Amino acid sequence: MPDHHSADHSADHSADHSADHDVSDPRVSDPATTYSYLGPAGTFTEAALKQVPEAQGRSWRSVNNVGEALADVVAGRSVAAMIAIENSIDGGVSATQDALAKVPGLRILGEYLVPVTFDLVARPGKTLDDVRVVNAHPVAYAQSRLWLDRTLPAHGHLPATSNVAAAAALLPPSDGDDVVGVLADAAIAPPGITEHYPLEVLARGVGDNPNAVTRFVLVGRASAVPPATGSDKTSIIAELPDDRAGGLLDMLEQFATRGINMSLLQSRPIGDALGRYRFVIDLDGHILDERVADALLGLKRFSPNVIFLGSYPRADRQEVTVTPRYDNAAFVEARDWLRGLVAGEPQ
Ligand SMILES: O=C(O)C(=O)Cc1ccccc1
């Protein structure tokens, strides 16, 4: 394998431990401490994994897509997988949201935020005038459309499995000048990629929004929920009963009447018929918070399918505040009151 194609790359990172991280042979790594991520090294997904203290110094397994990452977790090849779930520009990552709805037995263990900016890169000697086909991960492409449509209105898009794979695919598979088989002229890639691959930057900052952020989640197998920290998020996926007017309002009311804020509400087609949707929801709070537990019980009573994806600390560690009538004490007090009524205690 030529140097620029080895797994031993890290695009912009000072502590480069990818040599001992990237393992493709499960026999040489311990699945109990292996983490899967969308690779190769240098992706934003890898940058998210670098934020996980317990993953440092462990084996990291580079995979090609979200399905492969989650399959690693389900099959026990990895203890957890890092996957992109939401972008500040482009919204939910549909492949991730659909996979989380379909693959049973998973839990979100934590969320991580990564600022994302993109450069357009090409083989040395190329200019913007040479660019006909642009290699890009679909999510990166969607976030660079304004610039591409303005600067390269006639470009074609060749999808890549990741931002780093898009850049790596510009290089011939072996040393030499033979670029036959290389289909794209340029790629949308993370900044710093040219330090690790023999490519040149044609344009910097081609993303539509310089402040774009991607939210990643670390997903493991279902296990007991961690304790509440006071700064938590709960992720669920819920379906509505068929043909009932006001079903969506019923669902939202479960949260509104308990003072629960939602930070994500995304509908995704269930896929079995037109007009059938499931809802991906993030709630402020932890399943061990009385109001969240109560809302989930309310939801479960009418939704034909509620998937609990996990309660985990918020990436921004911002405390979740609620007015006193929705705090734990208010729920406990109301329950004690009810018990008292049943027991015949004086009111
Ligand atoms: O992790 C990467 O680099 C990816 O290719 C996935 C991605 C795509 C666009 C924004 C953030 C992550």
The ligand as an SDF file (V2000), in Angstrom:
LIG
                    3D

 12 12  0  0  0  0  0  0  0  0999 V2000
  -16.6490   12.0870    9.8270 O   0  0  0  0  0  0  0  0  0  0  0  0
  -16.5060   12.4870    8.6750 C   0  0  0  0  0  0  0  0  0  0  0  0
  -15.5420   13.1680    8.3100 O   0  0  0  0  0  0  0  0  0  0  0  0
  -17.5440   12.1450    7.6760 C   0  0  0  0  0  0  0  0  0  0  0  0
  -17.2450   11.9170    6.5580 O   0  0  0  0  0  0  0  0  0  0  0  0
  -18.9790   12.2430    8.0970 C   0  0  0  0  0  0  0  0  0  0  0  0
  -19.3830   13.6740    8.1690 C   0  0  0  0  0  0  0  0  0  0  0  0
  -19.7950   14.3540    7.0280 C   0  0  0  0  0  0  0  0  0  0  0  0
  -20.1000   15.6990    7.0950 C   0  0  0  0  0  0  0  0  0  0  0  0
  -20.0170   16.3750    8.2890 C   0  0  0  0  0  0  0  0  0  0  0  0
  -19.6020   15.7020    9.4230 C   0  0  0  0  0  0  0  0  0  0  0  0
  -19.2900   14.3370    9.3580 C   0  0  0  0  0  0  0  0  0  0  0  0
  1  2  2  0
  2  3  1  0
  2  4  1  0
  4  5  2  0
  4  6  1  0
  6  7  1  0
  7  8  1  0
  7 12  2  0
  8  9  2  0
  9 10  1  0
 10 11  2  0
 11 12  1  0
M  END
$$$$
